[in-house]
Amino acid sequence: MKYGHQAMKTVASRKRAGTEPATGSQRARAYHGFTQQILSGGIRSGQFISQRELMTLLDMPLGAVREMIPRLEAAGLIKTVPQRGLQIAPVDLKLIHNAFQVRSMIEREAVLNFVHAASDEELQAIEASHRDILRRASAPGHNAASDVSLLDDAQAVDWGLHDRLVDALGNDILSDIYRVNSLRVRLIKLEHSVITPARLIPAMQEHLSFIAALLQRNAAEATRLLDEHIHSARNRVMSTPLEQVRQEWPSSITHQPPQGKSIES
């Protein structure tokens, strides 16, 4: 009875401190919350953050945060720095090279499947969603820089196409690898380049050319356009100063580019 009473006291104290062992659903929610913070720009590359800060940011118990960290370390999204704490993966040339190489390898395989597997109806729906973004962005007198909902919708359409390509393979292992790598790519883009009104229309036009090749079932052309798309995205990351991108945003909107929006996914 004495041991049982002490165990109950330990559990109670852990609950008050938020350090009780996490359930599977809590670990999953903590990891999902972390990925959403990357996508929204709440967590930035190179940032130092404590476990308790993560606990507050993710609104999760400390136990769930602690059990999430090994998964993040294994994925290369975070590392422990002695005497400094946790650091979100810093962006360097090696990370840029590796992340874009993995992206290219997976998406090239995905295109060769999708060009035959996707139905005309699905491709036409994807094409229509892109044309709707272009129509909204090109409307007379429309100020894309002030239309946050348009930029959000454009990013969702952009990322959605790339995610769909990979998921259509039906390979859960590849999809998981791609999702983790996408977080690395988006960390890179949040650091170096973000979606701007000047990039919105060209990005949609690049996608429409790619979709046209898919509708024609032209695997060689679709692969070529995908390679160009990824190559140009990597080059923009490497060559566009962040200050130049910031200058494209009116100071009346924000002092920094809207976080969580990258040129293309």
WOWOLIN-V986908 format. One record per residue. N is the residue number from 1. RES is the residue in one small letter. SS is DSSP state (alpha for helix, beta for strand, coil for the rest). PHI is phi in whole degrees, 0 to 359 (* if undefined). Layout:
# WOWOLIN-V986908
N_RES_SS_PHI + N_RES_SS_PHI
This chain:
# WOWOLIN-V986908
1_m_coil_* + 2_k_alpha_296 + 3_y_alpha_295 + 4_g_alpha_297 + 5_h_alpha_295 + 6_q_alpha_294 + 7_a_alpha_297 + 8_m_alpha_297 + 9_k_alpha_295 + 10_t_alpha_296 + 11_v_alpha_299 + 12_a_alpha_297 + 13_s_alpha_293 + 14_r_alpha_295 + 15_k_alpha_298 + 16_r_alpha_296 + 17_a_alpha_274 + 18_g_coil_76 + 19_t_coil_248 + 20_e_coil_294 + 21_p_coil_307 + 22_a_coil_280 + 23_t_coil_280 + 24_g_alpha_302 + 25_s_alpha_291 + 26_q_alpha_292 + 27_r_alpha_298 + 28_a_alpha_295 + 29_r_alpha_293 + 30_a_alpha_295 + 31_y_alpha_295 + 32_h_alpha_298 + 33_g_alpha_297 + 34_f_alpha_296 + 35_t_alpha_297 + 36_q_alpha_293 + 37_q_alpha_293 + 38_i_alpha_295 + 39_l_alpha_294 + 40_s_alpha_270 + 41_g_coil_84 + 42_g_coil_290 + 43_i_coil_239 + 44_r_coil_242 + 45_s_coil_299 + 46_g_coil_80 + 47_q_coil_290 + 48_f_beta_266 + 49_i_beta_210 + 50_s_coil_270 + 51_q_alpha_299 + 52_r_alpha_288 + 53_e_alpha_294 + 54_l_alpha_296 + 55_m_alpha_303 + 56_t_alpha_290 + 57_l_alpha_297 + 58_l_alpha_269 + 59_d_coil_57 + 60_m_coil_230 + 61_p_coil_295 + 62_l_alpha_300 + 63_g_alpha_300 + 64_a_alpha_293 + 65_v_alpha_295 + 66_r_alpha_298 + 67_e_alpha_283 + 68_m_alpha_281 + 69_i_alpha_301 + 70_p_alpha_302 + 71_r_alpha_295 + 72_l_alpha_292 + 73_e_alpha_295 + 74_a_alpha_296 + 75_a_coil_277 + 76_g_coil_75 + 77_l_coil_268 + 78_i_beta_207 + 79_k_beta_216 + 80_t_beta_267 + 81_v_beta_253 + 82_p_coil_307 + 83_q_coil_66 + 84_r_coil_241 + 85_g_beta_105 + 86_l_beta_269 + 87_q_beta_234 + 88_i_beta_295 + 89_a_coil_313 + 90_p_coil_285 + 91_v_coil_273 + 92_d_coil_221 + 93_l_alpha_298 + 94_k_alpha_295 + 95_l_alpha_297 + 96_i_alpha_300 + 97_h_alpha_299 + 98_n_alpha_295 + 99_a_alpha_295 + 100_f_alpha_288 + 101_q_alpha_294 + 102_v_alpha_298 + 103_r_alpha_302 + 104_s_alpha_297 + 105_m_alpha_299 + 106_i_alpha_287 + 107_e_alpha_291 + 108_r_alpha_296 + 109_e_alpha_296 + 110_a_alpha_295 + 111_v_alpha_296 + 112_l_alpha_299 + 113_n_alpha_278 + 114_f_alpha_294 + 115_v_alpha_298 + 116_h_alpha_253 + 117_a_alpha_278 + 118_a_coil_287 + 119_s_coil_281 + 120_d_alpha_301 + 121_e_alpha_297 + 122_e_alpha_294 + 123_l_alpha_295 + 124_q_alpha_293 + 125_a_alpha_293 + 126_i_alpha_297 + 127_e_alpha_299 + 128_a_alpha_297 + 129_s_alpha_294 + 130_h_alpha_290 + 131_r_alpha_294 + 132_d_alpha_294 + 133_i_alpha_298 + 134_l_alpha_298 + 135_r_alpha_298 + 136_r_alpha_293 + 137_a_alpha_289 + 138_s_alpha_262 + 139_a_coil_301 + 140_p_coil_304 + 141_g_coil_78 + 142_h_coil_280 + 143_n_coil_255 + 144_a_alpha_299 + 145_a_alpha_296 + 146_s_alpha_262 + 147_d_coil_261 + 148_v_alpha_296 + 149_s_alpha_296 + 150_l_alpha_296 + 151_l_alpha_296 + 152_d_alpha_296 + 153_d_alpha_295 + 154_a_alpha_298 + 155_q_alpha_294 + 156_a_alpha_295 + 157_v_alpha_295 + 158_d_alpha_299 + 159_w_alpha_299 + 160_g_alpha_301 + 161_l_alpha_296 + 162_h_alpha_295 + 163_d_alpha_297 + 164_r_alpha_295 + 165_l_alpha_306 + 166_v_alpha_286 + 167_d_alpha_296 + 168_a_coil_295 + 169_l_coil_295 + 170_g_coil_72 + 171_n_coil_248 + 172_d_alpha_298 + 173_i_alpha_295 + 174_l_alpha_296 + 175_s_alpha_298 + 176_d_alpha_295 + 177_i_alpha_299 + 178_y_alpha_294 + 179_r_alpha_298 + 180_v_alpha_295 + 181_n_alpha_295 + 182_s_alpha_298 + 183_l_alpha_295 + 184_r_alpha_296 + 185_v_alpha_299 + 186_r_alpha_286 + 187_l_alpha_298 + 188_i_alpha_300 + 189_k_alpha_288 + 190_l_alpha_295 + 191_e_alpha_280 + 192_h_alpha_250 + 193_s_coil_204 + 194_v_coil_231 + 195_i_coil_292 + 196_t_coil_229 + 197_p_alpha_305 + 198_a_alpha_292 + 199_r_alpha_265 + 200_l_alpha_299 + 201_i_alpha_295 + 202_p_alpha_301 + 203_a_alpha_296 + 204_m_alpha_294 + 205_q_alpha_293 + 206_e_alpha_299 + 207_h_alpha_296 + 208_l_alpha_295 + 209_s_alpha_297 + 210_f_alpha_295 + 211_i_alpha_296 + 212_a_alpha_299 + 213_a_alpha_295 + 214_l_alpha_296 + 215_l_alpha_296 + 216_q_coil_278 + 217_r_coil_58 + 218_n_coil_260 + 219_a_alpha_297 + 220_a_alpha_296 + 221_e_alpha_290 + 222_a_alpha_297 + 223_t_alpha_294 + 224_r_alpha_298 + 225_l_alpha_293 + 226_l_alpha_297 + 227_d_alpha_302 + 228_e_alpha_296 + 229_h_alpha_299 + 230_i_alpha_291 + 231_h_alpha_298 + 232_s_alpha_291 + 233_a_alpha_296 + 234_r_alpha_295 + 235_n_alpha_296 + 236_r_alpha_295 + 237_v_alpha_299 + 238_m_alpha_283 + 239_s_alpha_244 + 240_t_coil_268 + 241_p_coil_297 + 242_l_alpha_302 + 243_e_alpha_298 + 244_q_alpha_296 + 245_v_alpha_295 + 246_r_alpha_299 + 247_q_alpha_292 + 248_e_coil_283 + 249_w_coil_259 + 250_p_coil_299 + 251_s_coil_296 + 252_s_coil_289 + 253_i_coil_274 + 254_t_coil_194 + 255_h_coil_279 + 256_q_coil_228 + 257_p_coil_302 + 258_p_coil_305 + 259_q_coil_282 + 260_g_coil_91 + 261_k_coil_240 + 262_s_coil_252 + 263_i_coil_304 + 264_e_coil_201 + 265_s_coil_259
